[in-house]
Amino acid sequence: MTARFSRAHLVVALAGVVGALLTLSAVRAEQHSVTVLGARHDLVAGARITAADLDTVAVHAGAGVLATIVTAHDQRLAVGRVVVHDLRAGDLIRGSDLRDAAGTEGRRSMSFAVDAAAALDGHLSAGDRIDVVAVAHDGTNAGYVLVDAPVLAVSDAVGTGPLRDPHARVTLTVALDDADALRLAAAQAAADVSVVRSTGARRLGAVPRYLAPTKGGVGA
């Protein structure tokens, strides 16, 4: 009797092992090992990717997951593009982490914080185009700081929903030239700044520009 039970138990155990092996084989058949790109060091939103920023990592995952990650074979498609949010060293780089550079080599990137209520409640994203307008605190100077500037990255507004902080701020990273960088810095210091989404809108022509104040009053 004991021998019969032992043989029965052995048959059941072997069947379990065979089933586990078949399942593991099926899972592995659905996965692929591919060399993909990872961040060699921390990268901040708005940074332009260079080959020195990238490492290669071999990963084993399903085809659906691998389709979202930039492969080493496609490194040439990543170099020169812009990071849309902060990445940590070792993070795998997904296609959604990158976007095309905003403009020519002469463009710069700059971040600035603004009240979420003055920036569409923070409902902006990388790839949007914005105008930035400013009105001096004393009301004597008003104009456009930026026109049709590309948004490279957006931080989450502090607090959301019905209990959100009414003084929440959102940080935008934009591409701009050197003159507009100075204009934006001056507006942040001396004026109330508001953001207008211009994505898909007709580009503005001649507009009154915000004039950075000087010691003697409003400057050029």
Secondary structure, DSSP 8 states (H G I E B T S, - for coil): -HHHHHHHHHHHHHHHHHHHHHHHHHHHHTEEEEEEEEESS-B-TT-B--GGGEEEEEEEEEHHHHTTB-BGGGHHHHTT-EESS-B-TT-B-BGGGEE--SS-TT-EEEEEEEEGGGTGGG---TT-EEEEEEEETTSS-EEEEEEEEEEEEE---S--STT--TT-EEEEEEEE-HHHHHHHHHHHHHEEEEEEE-TTS----S--B---EETTEE--
